[in-house]
């Protein structure tokens, strides 16, 4: 009997192994929280980056085109007089026909013509972003 107790004292018990496992899982589960707290602006920069890319794409489509704003959508014609619309559809800013998606997760979009400039106001994650998308356009009311 003395010999058996000496053999068992050399290894780890099941409780000790489980406790070590729980501690490891706890530490590993904290890693994403630590990373996000170290880089909190990374999420915001992604939001700004895709808005900037979308507004740049939209402004390229509107470059030197005849533009009109109707019911929170912008309508323009290309050089072949084909008409396109940029509007909000199912929380996405899209161009139709063709259904090109510029932005996701948008709750509202509005277009304004102010002092020879076209602005797009996007509501996303309860924040409003007003972006200049065109200057000196031929505007039809």
C-alpha positions in Angstrom: 0.0 0.0 0.0 2.9 2.4 0.7 4.2 1.6 -2.7 1.0 2.6 -4.5 0.7 6.0 -2.8 4.3 6.8 -3.8 3.5 6.0 -7.5 0.4 8.3 -7.5 2.2 11.2 -6.0 4.6 11.5 -8.9 2.0 12.6 -11.5 -0.8 15.1 -11.8 -4.3 14.3 -10.5 -7.4 14.8 -12.7 -8.4 17.9 -10.7 -5.0 19.5 -11.2 -5.1 18.8 -15.0 -8.7 20.2 -15.3 -7.8 23.3 -13.3 -4.7 23.9 -15.6 -7.0 23.5 -18.6 -9.6 25.9 -17.3 -6.9 28.5 -16.6 -5.5 28.1 -20.2 -9.0 28.5 -21.8 -9.6 31.6 -19.7 -6.3 33.2 -20.8 -6.9 32.3 -24.5 -10.4 33.7 -24.3 -9.0 37.1 -23.2 -6.7 37.5 -26.2 -9.3 39.0 -28.5 -10.5 41.5 -25.9 -6.9 42.6 -25.3 -6.3 43.0 -29.0 -9.4 45.1 -29.5 -8.6 47.3 -26.5 -5.1 47.9 -27.8 -6.4 48.8 -31.3 -9.8 50.4 -30.8 -9.6 52.7 -33.8 -9.1 49.8 -36.2 -12.8 49.2 -36.4 -13.6 52.9 -37.0 -11.0 53.1 -39.7 -12.6 50.3 -41.6 -15.9 52.1 -41.5 -14.3 55.3 -42.8 -12.3 53.5 -45.4 -15.2 51.8 -47.2 -17.2 55.0 -47.1 -14.3 56.8 -48.7 -13.9 54.1 -51.4 -17.7 54.1 -52.1 -17.8 57.9 -52.4 -14.8 57.9 -54.7 -16.5 55.3 -56.9 -19.7 57.2 -57.0 -18.0 60.5 -57.8 -16.2 58.8 -60.7 -19.5 57.7 -62.2 -20.9 61.2 -61.8 -17.9 62.9 -63.4 -19.1 65.1 -66.3 -22.6 63.6 -66.3 -26.0 65.3 -66.2 -27.3 64.7 -62.7 -30.7 65.0 -61.1 -31.8 64.2 -57.5 -35.2 62.6 -57.0 -36.7 61.2 -53.8 -33.3 60.5 -52.0 -31.8 58.9 -55.1 -29.5 60.4 -57.7 -30.1 59.8 -61.4 -27.5 60.4 -64.1 -27.0 59.7 -67.8 -23.8 58.5 -69.3 -22.4 59.6 -72.7 -24.7 57.1 -74.5 -27.8 58.7 -72.7 -28.3 55.5 -70.7 -29.9 56.4 -67.4 -28.6 55.1 -64.0 -29.8 55.5 -60.5 -27.9 55.4 -57.2 -30.2 54.8 -54.3 -30.7 52.8 -51.0 -32.0 49.3 -51.4 -32.2 46.8 -48.5 -29.6 48.7 -46.4 -27.2 49.0 -49.3 -26.2 51.9 -51.5 -26.6 50.5 -55.1 -26.4 51.6 -58.7 -29.1 50.3 -61.1 -29.4 48.9 -63.7 -26.6 46.4 -63.1 -27.1 46.4 -59.3 -23.6 47.4 -58.3 -23.3 47.6 -54.5 -21.2 50.5 -53.1 -21.9 50.2 -49.4 -23.5 47.8 -46.9 -25.2 48.4 -43.6 -26.6 51.8 -44.4 -29.8 52.8 -42.7 -30.4 56.0 -44.8 -28.9 57.9 -47.7 -29.8 61.4 -48.9 -28.4 63.4 -51.8 -28.2 67.3 -51.9 -27.2 69.9 -54.4 -25.7 72.8 -52.5 -23.9 75.7 -54.2 -22.8 73.8 -57.3 -21.8 70.7 -55.3 -23.4 67.3 -54.8 -23.3 65.9 -51.3 -24.3 62.4 -50.1 -25.3 62.0 -46.5 -25.1 58.4 -45.2 -26.6 57.2 -41.9 -24.7 54.1 -40.6 -24.5 52.6 -37.1 -26.4 55.7 -35.8 -23.9 58.1 -37.2 -24.3 60.6 -40.1 -21.5 61.1 -42.6 -21.8 63.9 -45.2 -19.5 63.4 -48.2 -18.8 65.6 -51.2 -19.3 63.4 -54.3 -19.4 66.0 -57.1 -18.4 69.5 -58.0 -19.5 71.7 -61.0 -22.0 69.2 -62.4 -24.8 69.9 -64.8 -27.7 69.7 -62.5 -31.3 69.3 -63.6 -34.2 70.0 -61.3 
